[in-house]
Amino acid sequence: MITYISYDETTYINIFSYNSSEKIIILLTQLRPICKHMDKKETVTVTDNSTGKTIELPILRPSNGTPTIDVRGLYSNLGYFTYDPGFLSTASCRSSITFLDGEKGILQYGGYPIEELADKSTFLETCYLLMHGELPNTEELMEFTHVITYHTMLNEAVKRFYSGFRRRSHPMAIMVGVVGALSSFYHEGIDIRNAKSRMIAAHQLIAKMPTIAAWSYRYASGLPFTYPQNHLGYAENFLYMMFSMPTEEYTPDPYFAKALDLIMILHADHEQNASTSTVRLTGSSEANPFAAVCAGIASLWGPAHGGANEAVIKMLLDIVESDNDVAYYIDRAKDKDDQFRLMGFGHRVYKNHDPRATIIRETCHELIEHLGEGNEYEELFETAMELERIALEDDYFVSRNLYPNVDFYSGIILLAMGIPLNMFTVIFAMSRTVGWISHWNEMIQDPESRIGRPRQLYDGALPREYIDVEKRT
């Protein structure tokens, strides 16, 4: 068996294998697209003005997006590191999974606009796309759906694991512990260098996450565990495990199931965010995928990341329960001396608009009509809509691109389904699992992947002698 590499005209790197006994050539891998103009040596010149020494750093041209300077030779040639807190100007990896352009408000999974996937696709079909880079055909989708559906059960020993948590624990705390514990059940069967083994682990995580999530809520609420039903869809199954009771029949509201499926599509991946980068960094040490995803869940739990929609609802509840009108809070948000923040408006990455918010906004408004007049969330919905209306007409918010983002609408939808606030981030984690495991899998296959080892700008004490304790002043 002979393996060789070729570069085609569209800048795809093709890795082939030639089997001499059968005289066939097999395309093993097609890395899409690594870098445009690979035959052209485009560079940026960096000169150290203190020594006069110069180095040329290669420019890497992506298939779409911002060109990147390869700084790997900077330390070995000039003796410098780069300083970039938060890695805001640093590309930490190559990836072909998701493209995001915050300036233009673009989000694409595998090249497909999020608008089209939200309108035409399903969450499981989107999962397949993120994992394989292509949309499935009918047979592939049926097989993938079957595999996910029939692996939703948890080992019975996992059920006993829940009893070790304190009652009324936060469901995210339980989720972190249970997902981390999965490695004790499946660790011996994982060979991260084997593609089939990696795919089995990915299927297990995607399939079992709704069960883990729902059981986290059931345990914290003192409710009996409900087992998944194979005749239900992915979102329906989660709602069933969340809300069904052994004492009566329960049928998930199809409208809620559809809205939840949409929310999961919109949250399935979002490029190299904090939790995804955490999964990659953890996985770079060759830790098993359950441990890597567990680290991602812990990162997502932070209020600056996955807890934003929960903060939106808390803000709306405060407004509803106060004696002040919405305009009062708008004025407070514009007052630079006031600590009040208008949650759910603007986005760190999107500077034009959040394409996910545009999609989910319509679903949010439809949900209000679906629930009808007199529902228990009506006043909250009306407050949210009034807040949105005033903000979108106010020059202060318009000039600063402070538009409602996806968290503003998703929180309202989840609350309308009867999902408690402490489950919002859990559902986010359930949705993002496919993105995490897809990035983990991509990283393992990347020949350039190395164990993560960021450097630092040391700002501590200079070398000094040790002083005995009795002589210290």
PLY file of the C-alpha trace (Angstrom):
ply
format ascii 1.0
element vertex 473
property float x
property float y
property float z
element edge 472
property int vertex1
property int vertex2
end_header
0.00 0.00 0.00
1.47 3.34 -1.09
0.14 6.72 0.05
0.77 9.94 -1.84
-0.51 13.52 -1.85
-1.60 15.73 -4.74
-2.81 19.33 -5.03
-5.61 20.03 -7.47
-6.51 23.27 -9.24
-9.13 24.18 -6.63
-6.49 24.03 -3.87
-7.85 20.84 -2.34
-5.23 18.56 -0.82
-6.02 14.99 -1.86
-4.47 12.08 0.05
-4.60 8.84 -1.98
-3.75 5.22 -1.31
-2.67 2.85 -4.08
-3.33 -0.86 -3.56
-0.94 -2.65 -5.93
-2.60 -6.07 -5.55
-5.99 -4.76 -6.63
-4.57 -2.00 -8.82
-6.97 0.65 -7.46
-6.49 4.12 -6.11
-8.58 5.19 -3.12
-9.15 8.80 -2.08
-8.53 8.65 1.65
-8.89 12.29 2.61
-9.76 15.55 0.92
-8.81 18.51 3.10
-11.01 21.36 1.88
-9.63 24.01 1.12
-6.43 24.44 3.09
-5.06 27.56 1.51
-5.50 29.42 -1.76
-2.52 30.27 -3.94
-0.29 27.69 -2.29
2.19 28.05 -5.13
2.50 31.79 -4.53
4.82 32.98 -1.81
2.92 35.90 -0.33
4.63 37.22 2.78
4.67 39.97 5.37
8.05 41.37 6.31
8.79 41.97 9.99
11.85 43.99 10.94
13.34 44.20 14.44
14.32 47.87 14.62
16.64 47.21 17.57
18.82 44.74 15.65
17.90 45.35 12.02
17.14 41.66 11.57
14.31 40.88 9.16
12.02 37.90 8.67
9.38 37.15 6.06
6.25 35.50 7.43
3.97 33.59 5.03
0.42 34.80 4.38
-2.16 32.01 4.44
-5.18 32.65 2.23
-8.38 30.96 3.50
-11.13 29.78 1.19
-13.27 32.53 2.73
-12.59 35.20 5.31
-9.58 37.09 6.67
-6.04 36.24 5.48
-3.79 34.95 8.26
-0.11 35.53 8.96
1.82 32.39 9.88
3.89 33.54 12.89
5.36 30.14 13.77
8.84 31.27 12.67
8.78 34.47 14.69
10.28 33.05 17.89
12.92 30.85 16.26
14.14 33.67 13.99
13.64 36.84 16.01
13.16 35.50 19.53
9.72 37.06 20.04
6.27 35.80 21.02
3.04 37.52 20.01
0.79 39.08 22.68
-2.94 38.71 22.02
-5.14 38.53 25.17
-8.24 36.48 24.49
-6.73 35.38 21.14
-8.90 38.00 19.41
-6.47 38.34 16.48
-5.12 34.80 16.46
-6.21 31.84 14.31
-5.54 28.88 16.60
-6.29 26.20 14.01
-7.45 25.36 10.52
-11.10 24.36 10.21
-13.57 23.63 7.44
-16.63 23.24 9.70
-18.10 26.72 10.18
-17.52 30.10 8.56
-18.45 33.29 10.40
-18.15 36.89 9.21
-19.21 39.19 12.03
-18.89 42.37 9.99
-21.35 41.14 7.36
-23.56 39.07 9.66
-22.80 35.76 7.91
-22.91 32.28 9.48
-22.42 29.15 7.40
-22.13 25.46 8.29
-20.04 23.66 5.68
-20.70 26.49 3.23
-24.48 26.39 3.68
-26.05 29.67 4.93
-27.67 29.29 8.33
-30.83 30.85 6.87
-31.29 27.94 4.44
-30.52 25.27 7.03
-32.98 26.80 9.49
-35.68 26.91 6.83
-35.14 23.54 5.14
-33.08 21.29 7.39
-33.50 19.47 10.71
-31.16 19.32 13.66
-30.03 15.75 12.98
-29.42 16.54 9.32
-27.38 19.54 10.44
-25.46 17.28 12.83
-24.52 15.05 9.92
-23.37 18.08 7.92
-21.14 19.35 10.72
-19.63 15.91 11.30
-19.08 14.89 7.67
-18.83 18.17 5.77
-21.68 17.28 3.43
-25.45 17.00 3.69
-26.62 13.38 3.78
-28.65 11.68 1.09
-31.88 9.92 2.05
-30.24 6.63 2.95
-27.44 8.27 4.95
-29.89 10.42 6.89
-32.10 7.43 7.71
-29.10 5.42 8.93
-27.73 8.33 10.98
-31.14 9.04 12.53
-31.53 5.36 13.41
-28.11 5.22 15.09
-28.80 8.34 17.18
-32.32 7.25 18.09
-31.30 3.78 19.26
-28.38 4.96 21.40
-30.21 7.44 23.62
-30.35 5.06 26.60
-27.85 5.43 29.43
-26.21 2.59 31.29
-28.30 1.87 34.40
-25.22 2.48 36.54
-25.25 6.08 35.33
-28.67 6.50 36.93
-27.16 5.65 40.31
-24.42 8.20 39.67
-27.04 10.98 39.84
-27.84 10.12 43.45
-24.40 11.37 44.47
-25.43 14.94 43.71
-27.17 17.22 46.15
-30.88 17.65 45.49
-31.68 20.96 43.81
-28.18 21.09 42.35
-27.85 23.25 39.27
-28.49 20.99 36.24
-25.27 22.25 34.61
-23.27 21.01 37.61
-24.89 17.60 37.23
-24.30 17.61 33.48
-20.58 18.36 33.91
-20.23 15.46 36.31
-22.26 12.92 34.34
-20.65 13.62 30.96
-17.23 13.41 32.55
-18.25 10.09 34.12
-19.17 8.64 30.71
-15.47 8.13 30.04
-15.44 5.53 32.83
-18.05 3.53 30.89
-16.59 3.87 27.39
-12.91 4.75 27.87
-11.46 1.32 27.03
-13.33 1.19 23.72
-11.99 4.54 22.48
-9.07 4.67 20.09
-8.81 8.32 19.11
-6.53 7.41 16.19
-9.22 5.18 14.71
-11.84 6.99 12.61
-14.58 4.43 13.34
-13.92 4.61 17.08
-14.11 8.40 16.99
-17.41 8.27 15.12
-18.89 5.83 17.64
-17.95 8.21 20.47
-19.51 11.11 18.56
-22.76 9.16 18.06
-22.85 8.24 21.74
-22.45 11.84 22.87
-25.06 13.27 20.48
-27.54 10.48 21.26
-27.16 10.47 25.03
-26.93 14.20 25.68
-30.74 14.82 25.68
-31.17 11.99 28.20
-28.37 13.35 30.40
-29.83 16.86 30.15
-33.41 15.85 30.93
-32.36 13.59 33.80
-30.29 16.44 35.27
-33.49 18.46 35.51
-35.57 15.53 36.77
-33.12 14.68 39.53
-32.67 18.30 40.66
-36.48 18.66 40.75
-37.10 15.41 42.64
-38.96 13.84 39.70
-38.67 10.22 38.51
-36.45 9.52 35.53
-38.26 9.04 32.22
-36.73 6.83 29.55
-36.44 7.95 25.91
-38.93 6.73 23.32
-37.62 5.52 19.97
-40.74 6.55 18.07
-40.12 10.22 18.90
-37.83 12.67 17.13
-34.75 14.21 18.74
-36.41 17.38 20.08
-39.65 15.55 20.89
-37.76 12.98 22.93
-36.11 15.67 25.02
-39.46 17.33 25.74
-40.94 13.94 26.61
-38.15 13.13 29.07
-38.45 16.62 30.57
-42.20 16.84 31.14
-43.90 13.43 30.96
-45.19 11.76 34.13
-45.72 8.05 34.79
-49.24 8.83 36.01
-50.62 10.22 32.75
-50.19 10.38 28.99
-47.99 13.09 27.55
-47.59 14.10 23.92
-44.97 16.76 23.12
-46.44 19.85 21.50
-45.32 19.63 17.83
-44.99 23.40 17.70
-42.64 23.37 20.69
-40.66 20.50 19.17
-40.23 22.41 15.92
-39.14 25.58 17.75
-36.66 23.62 19.86
-35.24 21.92 16.77
-34.71 25.36 15.23
-32.96 26.65 18.37
-30.63 23.65 18.31
-29.75 24.22 14.65
-28.88 27.84 15.38
-26.69 26.87 18.35
-25.06 23.76 16.85
-21.74 25.49 16.16
-20.23 28.96 16.19
-16.62 28.66 15.07
-13.78 29.02 17.64
-15.72 30.35 20.62
-14.59 29.88 24.24
-16.14 26.44 24.80
-15.12 25.05 21.39
-11.57 26.28 21.90
-11.65 24.64 25.34
-12.67 21.32 23.78
-9.85 21.59 21.24
-7.28 22.56 23.88
-8.37 19.72 26.18
-8.45 17.23 23.32
-5.00 18.31 22.10
-3.51 16.35 25.01
-5.22 13.25 23.53
-7.75 13.18 26.36
-10.82 11.09 25.54
-13.72 12.92 23.85
-16.02 12.66 26.89
-13.46 14.52 29.01
-12.96 17.10 26.25
-16.71 17.75 25.89
-17.03 17.89 29.68
-14.49 20.73 29.64
-16.54 22.47 26.95
-19.68 22.24 29.09
-17.84 23.81 32.02
-16.68 26.68 29.82
-20.17 27.19 28.38
-21.62 27.48 31.88
-20.08 30.93 32.35
-22.59 33.80 32.17
-20.42 35.58 29.60
-20.87 32.63 27.23
-23.81 30.24 27.47
-25.80 31.91 30.21
-26.79 35.02 28.25
-30.38 33.97 27.45
-30.97 33.26 31.13
-29.80 36.81 31.90
-32.31 38.17 29.37
-35.24 36.52 31.12
-34.07 37.70 34.54
-33.91 41.26 33.18
-37.41 41.01 31.67
-38.82 39.61 34.90
-37.26 42.50 36.84
-38.87 44.99 34.45
-42.28 43.30 34.68
-42.19 43.19 38.48
-41.12 46.82 38.85
-43.32 49.93 38.89
-41.36 51.52 36.03
-42.16 51.34 32.34
-39.86 50.05 29.61
-38.74 53.56 28.62
-37.25 54.00 32.09
-34.91 51.05 31.52
-34.03 52.26 28.03
-32.90 55.56 29.55
-30.89 53.72 32.20
-29.14 51.66 29.53
-28.10 54.88 27.75
-26.75 56.45 30.94
-23.01 55.80 31.03
-22.98 56.33 34.80
-25.64 53.67 35.38
-24.51 50.06 35.85
-27.71 48.69 34.27
-27.13 46.68 31.10
-29.70 45.88 28.44
-29.24 42.12 28.11
-29.77 40.39 24.77
-28.75 43.36 22.62
-25.61 43.52 20.48
-23.01 40.80 20.03
-19.26 40.52 20.53
-18.71 39.00 17.08
-21.57 40.29 14.94
-21.16 44.00 14.19
-23.98 44.32 11.66
-26.67 41.91 12.77
-26.94 38.43 14.25
-28.33 36.25 11.43
-29.64 33.74 13.97
-31.69 36.44 15.68
-33.35 37.37 12.40
-34.40 33.74 11.95
-35.60 33.06 15.47
-37.43 36.38 15.82
-40.26 35.19 13.58
-40.58 31.95 15.53
-40.76 33.92 18.76
-43.61 36.07 17.45
-45.46 33.03 16.10
-45.14 31.37 19.48
-46.88 34.28 21.16
-49.83 33.83 18.82
-49.76 30.05 19.27
-50.14 30.36 23.04
-53.13 32.67 22.65
-54.36 35.51 24.81
-54.34 35.19 28.57
-51.33 32.85 28.83
-49.07 33.21 31.85
-46.21 34.57 29.75
-48.24 37.23 27.95
-47.03 40.19 30.03
-43.42 39.05 29.69
-43.81 38.74 25.91
-45.39 42.18 25.64
-42.55 43.70 27.68
-39.97 42.03 25.44
-41.66 43.22 22.26
-41.95 46.78 23.59
-38.28 46.74 24.57
-37.38 45.54 21.10
-39.57 48.17 19.40
-38.14 51.12 21.32
-34.53 49.97 20.96
-34.81 49.48 17.20
-36.19 53.03 16.79
-33.72 54.74 19.13
-30.70 56.36 17.46
-28.52 55.49 20.45
-28.97 51.75 19.88
-29.15 51.90 16.09
-25.89 53.87 15.77
-24.12 51.37 18.03
-25.56 48.28 16.31
-27.25 47.26 19.56
-29.93 45.08 17.98
-31.62 42.09 19.64
-29.43 38.99 19.35
-30.29 35.29 19.37
-30.23 35.13 23.18
-32.98 37.74 23.43
-35.43 35.55 21.51
-34.32 32.03 22.44
-34.81 32.65 26.15
-38.39 33.78 25.58
-39.17 30.70 23.50
-37.67 28.30 26.04
-39.56 29.92 28.89
-42.81 29.66 26.92
-42.21 25.92 26.60
-42.17 25.69 30.38
-38.42 25.13 30.54
-36.99 26.63 33.76
-34.20 29.19 33.69
-31.55 26.83 35.07
-32.06 24.54 32.06
-31.38 27.18 29.41
-27.61 26.64 29.35
-28.11 22.86 29.53
-30.10 23.01 26.28
-27.35 25.16 24.79
-24.82 22.45 25.74
-27.07 19.76 24.27
-27.21 21.71 20.99
-23.50 22.55 20.87
-22.31 18.98 21.53
-22.24 18.18 17.81
-20.08 21.25 17.15
-17.68 20.33 19.93
-17.28 16.73 18.84
-16.90 17.75 15.18
-14.07 20.14 16.05
-12.46 17.52 18.29
-12.58 15.00 15.46
-11.18 17.51 12.96
-8.36 18.40 15.34
-7.36 14.76 15.85
-7.09 14.28 12.08
-5.14 17.48 11.47
-1.47 16.62 10.79
-0.48 20.10 12.06
-2.27 19.65 15.38
-0.06 19.93 18.47
-0.76 19.87 22.18
-1.94 23.34 23.16
0.81 25.33 24.85
0.15 29.11 24.83
3.03 31.31 25.92
2.86 34.26 28.30
4.17 37.76 28.86
5.75 37.30 32.28
5.36 40.34 34.52
6.47 38.96 37.90
9.49 39.29 40.19
13.06 39.04 38.91
15.31 36.22 40.23
15.99 36.66 43.94
17.48 34.76 46.87
15.44 32.80 49.36
15.18 34.43 52.82
14.64 32.34 55.94
11.29 32.97 57.57
12.71 34.48 60.77
14.66 37.08 58.75
11.71 38.31 56.64
10.31 41.74 57.44
0 1
1 2
2 3
3 4
4 5
5 6
6 7
7 8
8 9
9 10
10 11
11 12
12 13
13 14
14 15
15 16
16 17
17 18
18 19
19 20
20 21
21 22
22 23
23 24
24 25
25 26
26 27
27 28
28 29
29 30
30 31
31 32
32 33
33 34
34 35
35 36
36 37
37 38
38 39
39 40
40 41
41 42
42 43
43 44
44 45
45 46
46 47
47 48
48 49
49 50
50 51
51 52
52 53
53 54
54 55
55 56
56 57
57 58
58 59
59 60
60 61
61 62
62 63
63 64
64 65
65 66
66 67
67 68
68 69
69 70
70 71
71 72
72 73
73 74
74 75
75 76
76 77
77 78
78 79
79 80
80 81
81 82
82 83
83 84
84 85
85 86
86 87
87 88
88 89
89 90
90 91
91 92
92 93
93 94
94 95
95 96
96 97
97 98
98 99
99 100
100 101
101 102
102 103
103 104
104 105
105 106
106 107
107 108
108 109
109 110
110 111
111 112
112 113
113 114
114 115
115 116
116 117
117 118
118 119
119 120
120 121
121 122
122 123
123 124
124 125
125 126
126 127
127 128
128 129
129 130
130 131
131 132
132 133
133 134
134 135
135 136
136 137
137 138
138 139
139 140
140 141
141 142
142 143
143 144
144 145
145 146
146 147
147 148
148 149
149 150
150 151
151 152
152 153
153 154
154 155
155 156
156 157
157 158
158 159
159 160
160 161
161 162
162 163
163 164
164 165
165 166
166 167
167 168
168 169
169 170
170 171
171 172
172 173
173 174
174 175
175 176
176 177
177 178
178 179
179 180
180 181
181 182
182 183
183 184
184 185
185 186
186 187
187 188
188 189
189 190
190 191
191 192
192 193
193 194
194 195
195 196
196 197
197 198
198 199
199 200
200 201
201 202
202 203
203 204
204 205
205 206
206 207
207 208
208 209
209 210
210 211
211 212
212 213
213 214
214 215
215 216
216 217
217 218
218 219
219 220
220 221
221 222
222 223
223 224
224 225
225 226
226 227
227 228
228 229
229 230
230 231
231 232
232 233
233 234
234 235
235 236
236 237
237 238
238 239
239 240
240 241
241 242
242 243
243 244
244 245
245 246
246 247
247 248
248 249
249 250
250 251
251 252
252 253
253 254
254 255
255 256
256 257
257 258
258 259
259 260
260 261
261 262
262 263
263 264
264 265
265 266
266 267
267 268
268 269
269 270
270 271
271 272
272 273
273 274
274 275
275 276
276 277
277 278
278 279
279 280
280 281
281 282
282 283
283 284
284 285
285 286
286 287
287 288
288 289
289 290
290 291
291 292
292 293
293 294
294 295
295 296
296 297
297 298
298 299
299 300
300 301
301 302
302 303
303 304
304 305
305 306
306 307
307 308
308 309
309 310
310 311
311 312
312 313
313 314
314 315
315 316
316 317
317 318
318 319
319 320
320 321
321 322
322 323
323 324
324 325
325 326
326 327
327 328
328 329
329 330
330 331
331 332
332 333
333 334
334 335
335 336
336 337
337 338
338 339
339 340
340 341
341 342
342 343
343 344
344 345
345 346
346 347
347 348
348 349
349 350
350 351
351 352
352 353
353 354
354 355
355 356
356 357
357 358
358 359
359 360
360 361
361 362
362 363
363 364
364 365
365 366
366 367
367 368
368 369
369 370
370 371
371 372
372 373
373 374
374 375
375 376
376 377
377 378
378 379
379 380
380 381
381 382
382 383
383 384
384 385
385 386
386 387
387 388
388 389
389 390
390 391
391 392
392 393
393 394
394 395
395 396
396 397
397 398
398 399
399 400
400 401
401 402
402 403
403 404
404 405
405 406
406 407
407 408
408 409
409 410
410 411
411 412
412 413
413 414
414 415
415 416
416 417
417 418
418 419
419 420
420 421
421 422
422 423
423 424
424 425
425 426
426 427
427 428
428 429
429 430
430 431
431 432
432 433
433 434
434 435
435 436
436 437
437 438
438 439
439 440
440 441
441 442
442 443
443 444
444 445
445 446
446 447
447 448
448 449
449 450
450 451
451 452
452 453
453 454
454 455
455 456
456 457
457 458
458 459
459 460
460 461
461 462
462 463
463 464
464 465
465 466
466 467
467 468
468 469
469 470
470 471
471 472
